[in-house]
Amino acid sequence: QVQLVESGGGLAQAGGSLRLSCAASGRTFGLYTMGWFRQAPGKEREFVTAIYWRDDSTLYADSVKGRFTISRDSAKNTVYLQMNSLKPEDTAVYYCAATRGANSVAERSYNYWGQGTQVTVSS
C-alpha cells in the first residue's frame, strides 16, 4: 500500500511559478513510477507527466512540455512538479499517482492516488 499526499497548490498569476510536492508513505517508494494528472472544472482528468522508477525517464503532455518539470527525491519519498510560465488553462486540481509499472499516460495504469491539490492561475 502507498499513501500519497499532495501539497503546494495555490493561486498564481499567469507567467508565474508553483511547485507541487507529493509525499509517499512506504519503504518501496523507489520502485514506483510516479505521475501527475489534473482535472479542470467540467473536464475529464488528464495526464500531465510521469517519471519511471527504473531509470528516471520522463513523459510530458504536449501542453506542459518546456514549462513543467517532474523530479523525485527518493531519500524524502517525495516527487515534485515544478510549474513555470503558468497559464490560466493550467487551472485544475492536480493529483499525484503511483504505479509499479512503467511510465504511462493512462489513468487505469495507476493504482494509488492522492487527494489532489488546487492550482488556480489568474490572468
Steps between C-alpha positions, in 0.01 A plus 500: 500500500613851420343815635554824312456852632531801269586852610613827352195602306360850512447814299750628246498766233545416136870470428574406859619178659388246756656180628283209602621225728369148547615317809469122490485255786672165492854372467476405133447848356799448274319217321201708394450699186349830606260706294313828513154545358264796507130566473359836402139595580260325266775296336634149532817429688805514274859385510766761573830322556662186642841378612602135471643336808754288310696772320334835584388539140213744465186558296323830452173606350555730203313777679763522775824409321768757561309657788454221757766274648450184703766377739529265793698482822505139613668589828194712584243272333381803309428587140485860384331687219666831420259711296636807324347743252159416634194568289135541601427171323726326753232564762391161634515259789833322474527136606804290577485132406720191530546173316746211509498499122680710244420855401144531381261773396199284588314550825419132519870418527529670837394321816540769763377858502529802721211723598601782267611858542342803334702720268342823379670725248363849451542700183 
